[in-house]
Amino acid sequence: MESRGYLFFLLQGLVFAALATSAFSQLSPNYYDYSCPNALSTIKSVVEAAVQKEHRMGASLLRLHFHDCFVNGCDGSVLLDSTSSIDSEKNAAANFQSARGFEVVDDIKKAVDQACGKPVVSCADILAVAARDSVVALGGPSW
């Protein structure tokens, strides 16, 4: 009987820990307001220019974000180049010769780093915001 009480107590602790962790780990739309106030506007302007130049780029950026998130979460790993020691997602069968827009993300990263004065914004965040802004640039909903 004592072990049941212990298990119940342990289960309550695990549930509480899971809820507390998720409650305080919410994303914030103004996360970069202090560290790089121009980050989002910089991403938006580069995305708008890329979509204006080639309309299909909006869909390509959204697809690139999907492919990044589909494998092990949204971590920017789809942007990594292969080396002698790793095979990157960029060259995976599902992405090779099909995922595109890498050069636009590179342009965004350069522009954001310049606007911030240093590398502050993660590639994963750049990819997520670029996907959002590409949908908006093509007339989709804004959030």
N, C-alpha and C positions, 0 to 999 in steps of 0.2 A: 504494500500500500504506500509505503514511503517513497518507493521509486516512481510511482505514478505522480505523486505530488512534485517530485523533483523534475520529472519530464514536463509536467504542465508548466512549472515555473520557468524552465529552460525555453519552452516553446513561446511563452509570453515574452521573454527577453528577446528572442530572435525576431518576433513579429514587431516589437517595439523598435528594435535596432533598424529593421528594414524600413519601417515607416519614418523614423527620424531621419535616416539617411536620405530618403527620397524627398522628404519635405524641405530639406535644406540644400538640396542640390539642383534646384530648378534653374533653368536658363533665364537669362535676363536680356531683354532687348537693348538695354543701355549699358551693357558690360564694358564696352570700350569708351564710354563717355569721358573718363578721366585719363586713361592711359593713351588713347589716340582718338580724340574727338572727330577727326576727319576720316576715320577708317571707312565707315559705311557709305559716306558720300563719294569717297574715292572709288570704292568697289562699284558703286552704282554707275558712275560716269564711265569707267572703263568697260563695264558690261554693256551699257547703252551704245557706246561707240562700236563695240564688236558686233552687236546685234544689228545696228544700223548698216554696218559694212556687209554683213552676211546674216540674213534672217534665220537661217538654220542653226546658227551658233547658239541661240537661246535654248533650243531643244537639246543641243549637244551638251551645254553646261548642266542642264537639268539631268540628263542621262548620266553624265559623269558623276554627279552627286549621288545618284541612285546606285551606280556601280561601286562607289566608295562605301556607301552605307550597307550594301547588301553583304559584303564580306567582312565579318568581324567588327561591324559598327562604323560610324562616321569618324574616321581618324585621319583622313588625308592620305592613306596608304596607297590609294590608286595613283597618286601623283609621283610616287617614288620610281626612280629609274633602276633597272636591273644592274647588278654589279657581278663580279666574279663569285661572290659568296651568297648572293640572294637572287631569286627570281621574283620580280615584282609583279604586282597585280596588273600593271600597265601592259605587260606582255602576256597575260593569261589569255587562254583561248577565247573566253567571252569578250575580252576587251581588245585584243590585238587586231589592228587594222579596222576596228569598229568604233571604239571610244575616241572622241576627238575634242578639241578645245583646250588641250594642255597648254598651248602657247598663250591662250587668253588668260588662263590662270597664272602663268608665269608673269605676264604683263601686269596683272592685278597685284600680284605679290610685290613686284618691283615698285609699283606706284604707291602701294600702301606703306611699304617700308620707308619710302622716301617721305611720304606725308607724315608718318609717325616719327621719323628721325632715327628709327632703329627697328629691328624685327620685333613686333609686339603681337601682331595678329597671327593666329595659327593658320596653317594651310587648310585645316579642316573647317575652320570658321569662314575663311575666305570662300571655300567651295560651297558651303551652305548658303551664305549670303549671295553669292554670285548666282546660284540656282534660283533663289527667290527673286532677285532683281531681273533675271532673264525672263522669268514668267511675267513679271510686271511689264517689262519692256515690250513684250509681245501682246500686251493688252489683257493679260490675265489678272486675277485678283491680287490685291496687295495685303500684306499682313505685317 
